[in-house]
Amino acid sequence: KILGLGWPETVLTAIEADEAQRISGLETGLSGSYYPLGGTVDPRRLVAALIDGCETRFGLTIRAIERLSPDTGEGRQRWRLTHDDGVIDADNVVIANGSGLARLSQEWLPPSLFQVTAGMGSHLPEGTCSLSAGLSFGGYMARARDGRICLGASFDHHDPDQPLPEAGRQAHERNLNLLPERARAIMPDPGNLDDSRVSLRLAVPDRQPLAGLLDEGVSVLAGLGARGMVTAPLLGEHVASRILNLPSPLDQGMASVVNPKRFS
């Protein structure tokens, strides 16, 4: 379907199984789509670069967002964030707390809207295979900076008020079973895997993000599901443009798709 949109081959092209093996370094026996400009991102380094130069405060748990009367903000609607050690007053608030969104957005979005899943990524030891490009095949496979292979990820419904589930053999098995058969044959036994990461995802029924204004001075960026590293930078620009009343990088149609008020 995407290939039929006429993208130039420098952006997207169809490849046969032998070419896929040459590019990725892994035999799968499958043809596919290739993004020549694609790459693997180190999330921690990307986030550090994005917030470089910004004033940041960590370790605060926001308990509530309250509306201040307009006369306390020179005619503007202002907001008060309450945390364990005090309050923060602000002209603009962006709620971007992932799976904890329901806790802070009840004034605008019904908690029943949100679907939280736990995802476990398996970390395969260095030397498992000679992977040289990221792969997507229903699951994903990519090389980390330290040489390990990241393979994932499971989808399990989760109550966000409960502790994160522990990684186990069954989750490793599910991740390995996502692999094409030829690639699965060279993978380690799931019982020998003890390295993993478990995180939570937030989604809404139509599987589209929530990005935009909820109220005067309150915006949201959430519901990114399993694609946050791909969509968050663009949607962050969209949210910022709405706050500053500047042109958005999204066209009108796409902006309406991610408008958080579509459920109200």
RODO-2510 file (C-alpha; in nm, 4 decimals, decimal comma):
residues 264
     n   res          X          Y          Z
     1     k     0,0000     0,0000     0,0000
     2     i     0,2782     0,2454     0,0934
     3     l     0,4829     0,1374    -0,2073
     4     g     0,1918     0,2366    -0,4306
     5     l     0,2132     0,6003    -0,3204
     6     g     0,4988     0,6698    -0,5596
     7     w     0,7781     0,7576    -0,3181
     8     p     1,1226     0,7988    -0,4836
     9     e     1,3552     0,4996    -0,4462
    10     t     1,5911     0,7099    -0,2361
    11     v     1,3175     0,7126     0,0300
    12     l     1,1414     0,3766    -0,0112
    13     t     1,1869     0,0824    -0,2426
    14     a     1,0794    -0,2815    -0,2699
    15     i     1,3523    -0,5449    -0,2327
    16     e     1,3676    -0,9215    -0,2815
    17     a     1,4774    -1,1700    -0,0150
    18     d     1,8413    -1,1913    -0,1258
    19     e     1,8768    -0,8125    -0,1211
    20     a     1,7105    -0,7967     0,2208
    21     q     1,9659    -1,0467     0,3501
    22     r     2,2558    -0,8493     0,2013
    23     i     2,1396    -0,5249     0,3619
    24     s     2,0426    -0,6622     0,7031
    25     g     2,3010    -0,9369     0,7448
    26     l     2,0260    -1,1796     0,8486
    27     e     1,8608    -1,4490     0,6382
    28     t     1,4831    -1,4302     0,6632
    29     g     1,3719    -1,5701     0,3276
    30     l     1,1352    -1,2747     0,2916
    31     s     1,1108    -0,9824     0,0529
    32     g     1,0179    -0,6439     0,1913
    33     s     1,0383    -0,2663     0,1836
    34     y     1,3644    -0,0798     0,2340
    35     y     1,4115     0,2737     0,3655
    36     p     1,7627     0,3769     0,2501
    37     l     1,7635     0,6821     0,4777
    38     g     1,6382     0,4894     0,7798
    39     g     1,8476     0,4302     1,0884
    40     t     1,8507     0,3205     1,4505
    41     v     1,8151     0,5861     1,7209
    42     d     1,9578     0,5744     2,0730
    43     p     1,6542     0,7002     2,2711
    44     r     1,8524     0,8353     2,5666
    45     r     2,0871     1,0397     2,3507
    46     l     1,7975     1,1690     2,1402
    47     v     1,6011     1,2830     2,4464
    48     a     1,9130     1,4450     2,5946
    49     a     1,9618     1,6391     2,2705
    50     l     1,5960     1,7462     2,2576
    51     i     1,5973     1,8928     2,6099
    52     d     1,9460     2,0434     2,5867
    53     g     1,9209     2,4093     2,6843
    54     c     1,5822     2,3692     2,8538
    55     e     1,5265     2,4214     3,2241
    56     t     1,4360     2,0803     3,3660
    57     r     1,3182     1,9595     3,7051
    58     f     1,3077     1,5887     3,7793
    59     g     1,1756     1,3852     4,0688
    60     l     0,8452     1,5727     4,1037
    61     t     0,5160     1,3850     4,1034
    62     i     0,2368     1,6142     3,9854
    63     r    -0,0760     1,5371     4,1859
    64     a    -0,3240     1,7788     4,0289
    65     i    -0,3715     2,0500     3,7656
    66     e    -0,5981     2,3306     3,8865
    67     r    -0,7507     2,6227     3,7032
    68     l    -0,6628     2,9630     3,8516
    69     s    -0,9092     3,2483     3,8205
    70     p    -0,8236     3,4839     3,5319
    71     d    -0,7555     3,7802     3,7626
    72     t    -0,4455     3,6015     3,8979
    73     g    -0,2949     3,5928     3,5504
    74     e    -0,3501     3,9409     3,4127
    75     g    -0,6633     3,8358     3,2263
    76     r    -0,5165     3,5085     3,0957
    77     q    -0,6202     3,1641     3,2057
    78     r    -0,3393     3,0254     3,4235
    79     w    -0,2859     2,6858     3,5813
    80     r    -0,1444     2,5523     3,9060
    81     l     0,0392     2,2211     3,9255
    82     t     0,0465     2,0683     4,2728
    83     h     0,3295     1,8363     4,3728
    84     d     0,4521     1,6894     4,7022
    85     d     0,6782     1,9860     4,7814
    86     g     0,4623     2,2756     4,6658
    87     v     0,3058     2,4249     4,3552
    88     i     0,4086     2,5528     4,0116
    89     d     0,2014     2,8203     3,8360
    90     a     0,2156     2,8302     3,4567
    91     d     0,0615     2,9969     3,1526
    92     n     0,0812     2,6746     2,9502
    93     v     0,0843     2,3111     3,0542
    94     v     0,1529     2,0164     2,8245
    95     i     0,0412     1,6821     2,9670
    96     a     0,2803     1,4234     2,8266
    97     n     0,3042     1,1596     3,0976
    98     g     0,2436     0,8476     2,8896
    99     s     0,0503     0,5697     3,0567
   100     g    -0,0270     0,7954     3,3559
   101     l    -0,2374     1,0319     3,1443
   102     a    -0,5688     0,9347     3,3053
   103     r    -0,4491     1,0643     3,6422
   104     l    -0,4110     1,4239     3,5193
   105     s    -0,6585     1,4593     3,2326
   106     q    -0,9920     1,3614     3,3876
   107     e    -1,1321     1,7138     3,3469
   108     w    -1,1017     1,6804     2,9683
   109     l    -1,0793     1,3123     2,8731
   110     p    -1,2700     1,0146     3,0209
   111     p    -1,0356     0,7587     3,1860
   112     s    -1,2276     0,4784     3,0127
   113     l    -1,0791     0,6024     2,6847
   114     f    -0,7283     0,4825     2,7605
   115     q    -0,5819     0,1408     2,6870
   116     v    -0,2521     0,0556     2,8563
   117     t    -0,0332    -0,2328     2,7468
   118     a     0,2933    -0,3613     2,8866
   119     g     0,5646    -0,4312     2,6340
   120     m     0,8735    -0,6389     2,6995
   121     g     1,1739    -0,6172     2,4727
   122     s     1,4225    -0,9049     2,4806
   123     h     1,7943    -0,8252     2,4717
   124     l     1,9881    -1,0900     2,2821
   125     p     2,3587    -1,1221     2,3651
   126     e     2,6269    -0,9753     2,1421
   127     g     2,7272    -1,2201     1,8706
   128     t     2,3789    -1,3704     1,8320
   129     c     2,3744    -1,2657     1,4657
   130     s     2,5463    -1,0228     1,2312
   131     l     2,2587    -0,7744     1,2140
   132     s     2,3578    -0,4602     1,0230
   133     a     2,0194    -0,2875     0,9743
   134     g     1,6994    -0,2593     1,1719
   135     l     1,4193    -0,4977     1,0749
   136     s     1,0432    -0,4802     1,1159
   137     f     0,8339    -0,7926     1,0582
   138     g     0,5363    -0,7640     1,2905
   139     g     0,7941    -0,7314     1,5645
   140     y     1,1221    -0,5453     1,5386
   141     m     1,4925    -0,6200     1,5665
   142     a     1,7696    -0,3625     1,6024
   143     r     2,1267    -0,3452     1,7265
   144     a     2,2007    -0,1416     2,0391
   145     r     2,5166     0,0635     2,0917
   146     d     2,6710    -0,2027     2,3149
   147     g     2,6356    -0,4736     2,0495
   148     r     2,3310    -0,6458     2,1947
   149     i     2,0261    -0,7118     1,9763
   150     c     1,6923    -0,5620     2,0811
   151     l     1,3962    -0,7825     1,9890
   152     g     1,0363    -0,7028     2,0646
   153     a     0,7920    -0,6514     2,1762
   154     s     0,5106    -0,8178     2,3660
   155     f     0,1642    -0,6615     2,4087
   156     d    -0,0113    -0,7418     2,7366
   157     h    -0,3040    -0,5482     2,8826
   158     h    -0,1974    -0,3810     3,2062
   159     d    -0,3507    -0,1861     3,4935
   160     p    -0,1297     0,1256     3,5241
   161     d    -0,1980     0,1375     3,8994
   162     q    -0,0209    -0,1968     3,9391
   163     p     0,3570    -0,2584     3,9391
   164     l     0,5288    -0,3348     3,6105
   165     p     0,5076    -0,7052     3,5249
   166     e     0,8255    -0,9060     3,5509
   167     a     0,9922    -1,0310     3,2360
   168     g     0,9612    -1,4040     3,1910
   169     r     1,0284    -1,6940     2,9595
   170     q     0,6834    -1,6713     2,7977
   171     a     0,7398    -1,3110     2,6902
   172     h     1,0818    -1,4014     2,5471
   173     e     0,9186    -1,6895     2,3577
   174     r     0,6539    -1,4585     2,2117
   175     n     0,9213    -1,2169     2,0934
   176     l     1,1278    -1,4926     1,9338
   177     n     0,8183    -1,6380     1,7678
   178     l     0,7604    -1,3060     1,5913
   179     l     1,0767    -1,3671     1,3890
   180     p     1,0653    -1,5184     1,0409
   181     e     1,1269    -1,8935     1,0632
   182     r     1,4774    -1,8904     0,9127
   183     a     1,5949    -1,6205     1,1507
   184     r     1,4340    -1,7898     1,4493
   185     a     1,6369    -2,1029     1,3870
   186     i     1,9642    -1,9328     1,4891
   187     m     1,8312    -1,7570     1,8005
   188     p     1,9162    -1,8641     2,1570
   189     d     1,6788    -2,0706     2,3678
   190     p     1,4360    -1,8370     2,5494
   191     g     1,5228    -2,0076     2,8758
   192     n     1,8761    -1,8700     2,8433
   193     l     1,7614    -1,5088     2,8105
   194     d     1,7641    -1,3008     3,1274
   195     d     1,8098    -0,9489     2,9915
   196     s     1,5057    -0,7408     2,9019
   197     r     1,3192    -0,4159     2,9452
   198     v     0,9519    -0,3722     3,0336
   199     s     0,7668    -0,0466     2,9654
   200     l     0,4078     0,0716     2,9323
   201     r     0,2304     0,2072     2,6241
   202     l    -0,0824     0,4188     2,6034
   203     a    -0,3304     0,4047     2,3163
   204     v    -0,6885     0,5117     2,2471
   205     p    -0,9576     0,3172     2,0574
   206     d    -0,8857     0,4613     1,7119
   207     r    -0,5088     0,4031     1,7565
   208     q    -0,4273     0,7635     1,6635
   209     p    -0,2227     0,9950     1,8886
   210     l    -0,3611     1,2738     2,1047
   211     a    -0,1799     1,5963     2,0162
   212     g    -0,3164     1,9458     2,0563
   213     l    -0,5105     2,1820     2,2814
   214     l    -0,7485     2,0519     2,5474
   215     d    -0,8262     2,3892     2,7007
   216     e    -0,6905     2,7430     2,7067
   217     g    -0,3334     2,6888     2,8231
   218     v    -0,3557     2,3078     2,8482
   219     s    -0,2314     2,0745     2,5748
   220     v    -0,1682     1,7032     2,5521
   221     l     0,0827     1,4829     2,3715
   222     a     0,0062     1,1188     2,4404
   223     g    -0,1450     0,7988     2,3059
   224     l     0,1566     0,7283     2,0856
   225     g     0,1323     0,3516     2,1332
   226     a     0,4398     0,1690     2,0069
   227     r     0,5496     0,4460     1,7674
   228     g     0,6457     0,7270     2,0020
   229     m     1,0065     0,7581     1,8889
   230     v     0,8837     0,8095     1,5322
   231     t     0,5880     1,0412     1,5880
   232     a     0,6695     1,2390     1,9052
   233     p     0,9142     1,4941     1,7548
   234     l     0,6737     1,5901     1,4747
   235     l     0,3713     1,5979     1,7048
   236     g     0,5682     1,7989     1,9600
   237     e     0,6238     2,0634     1,6926
   238     h     0,2514     2,0563     1,6203
   239     v     0,1623     2,1103     1,9877
   240     a     0,4154     2,3940     2,0182
   241     s     0,2723     2,5610     1,7075
   242     r    -0,0771     2,5486     1,8566
   243     i     0,0456     2,7066     2,1815
   244     l     0,2327     2,9843     1,9985
   245     n    -0,0358     3,0334     1,7317
   246     l     0,2120     2,9539     1,4540
   247     p     0,1716     2,7387     1,1397
   248     s     0,1770     2,3666     1,2168
   249     p     0,3905     2,1100     1,0331
   250     l     0,0684     1,9055     1,0003
   251     d    -0,1893     1,9851     0,7363
   252     q    -0,5462     2,0529     0,8427
   253     g    -0,6626     1,6982     0,7765
   254     m    -0,3877     1,5338     0,9798
   255     a    -0,4277     1,7873     1,2607
   256     s    -0,7942     1,6882     1,2891
   257     v    -0,6962     1,3194     1,3065
   258     v    -0,4830     1,3790     1,6189
   259     n    -0,7066     1,6476     1,7744
   260     p    -0,7657     1,5314     2,1351
   261     k    -1,1127     1,6898     2,1356
   262     r    -1,2334     1,4341     1,8803
   263     f    -1,3623     1,2198     2,1685
   264     s    -1,5573     1,4972     2,3419
***
